[in-house]
Amino acid sequence: MEPSLYEPLDHRATGGCAIVCATWRRPGPGLGRDIFSQVLEVKFTVYFCLIGIGEALSEVPRAALASEPSIPWGSIIGMRNRLLHAYWRIDDEIVYEVATLELPAVGTALDRMIRNFKAT
């Protein structure tokens, strides 16, 4: 894959995953569901990172994304669209679950894809 095609993954998508995942791995109390719900800065940071991840993925060829079929790439891009264009329909419970349970696997898949593409 040409460098220009994996750049969105390398810089924006993996960076967004790292920021969101680090938020929940920080030491100290309270970075759970209640903080996500009550502290707008935390919630909007997660939204912003998910938007960046979805935008970056929308620039990656589908054939490249197909190399990691266990990740629902279309749903990630769709979440970006909802966060940007239908924000009044955001289900914070779903956003929280994605950020805490699913995003680490997405980050791992992105890292693997980038390593494979750089090796070819």
Number of C-alpha atoms within 10 A of each C-alpha: 13 9 11 9 14 22 15 20 25 17 13 19 24 22 17 25 23 15 14 21 19 12 16 16 10 10 9 7 7 11 15 12 14 9 14 21 13 10 11 11 11 16 16 12 16 22 23 17 22 27 24 22 26 25 20 21 23 19 13 16 12 12 8 15 19 12 13 15 10 11 17 13 18 14 11 21 19 16 22 24 16 16 19 14 11 11 11 9 9 15 11 14 12 11 19 18 12 16 21 17 12 14 20 17 13 23 20 12 19 22 16 14 19 18 13 12 15 12 8 7
